[in-house]
């Protein structure tokens, strides 16, 4: 598939997409923020545990 084929594939994909409503956007934003919070919380807990282990080893 050459450049024209890739470009036409991109154009056809863009034609199939639809603009999301504001309600859908808010839902996606909530889900992303919840995911970031969970990942950040897990990272924070791991960091706290690692710091306790480092202090206990001295």
C-alpha positions as CSV (number, residue, x, y, z in Angstrom):
1,X,0.0,0.0,0.0
2,X,1.5,3.3,-1.1
3,X,1.1,6.8,0.1
4,X,-2.1,7.3,-1.7
5,X,-3.6,4.1,-0.2
6,X,-2.6,5.2,3.3
7,X,-4.1,8.7,2.7
8,X,-7.3,7.3,1.3
9,X,-7.6,4.9,4.3
10,X,-7.1,7.9,6.7
11,X,-9.8,9.9,4.9
12,X,-12.3,7.1,4.9
13,X,-11.7,6.6,8.7
14,X,-12.2,10.3,9.3
15,X,-15.5,10.1,7.4
16,X,-16.8,7.3,9.6
17,X,-16.1,9.3,12.8
18,X,-18.7,11.4,14.5
19,X,-18.4,14.3,16.9
20,X,-19.0,13.4,20.5
21,X,-21.6,15.3,22.5
22,X,-20.7,17.3,25.5
23,X,-22.2,14.6,27.7
24,X,-20.0,11.9,26.2
25,X,-17.0,14.2,26.6
26,X,-17.7,14.6,30.3
27,X,-18.1,10.9,30.7
28,X,-14.7,10.2,29.0
29,X,-13.1,12.9,31.0
30,X,-14.4,11.4,34.3
31,X,-13.2,8.0,33.3
32,X,-9.7,9.3,32.5
33,X,-9.5,11.3,35.7
34,X,-10.6,8.2,37.7
35,X,-7.9,6.2,36.0
36,X,-5.3,8.8,36.6
37,X,-6.3,9.0,40.3
38,X,-6.1,5.2,40.7
39,X,-2.7,5.0,39.0
40,X,-1.4,7.9,41.0
41,X,-2.7,6.4,44.2
42,X,-1.0,3.1,43.5
43,X,2.2,4.9,42.7
44,X,2.0,6.9,46.0
45,X,1.4,3.8,48.0
46,X,4.3,2.0,46.4
47,X,6.5,5.0,47.1
48,X,5.5,5.2,50.7
49,X,6.1,1.5,51.2
50,X,9.5,1.7,49.5
51,X,10.5,4.7,51.8
52,X,9.5,2.7,54.9
53,X,11.5,-0.3,53.7
54,X,14.5,1.9,53.0
55,X,14.3,3.5,56.5
56,X,13.8,0.1,58.2
57,X,16.9,-1.3,56.5
58,X,19.3,1.2,58.0
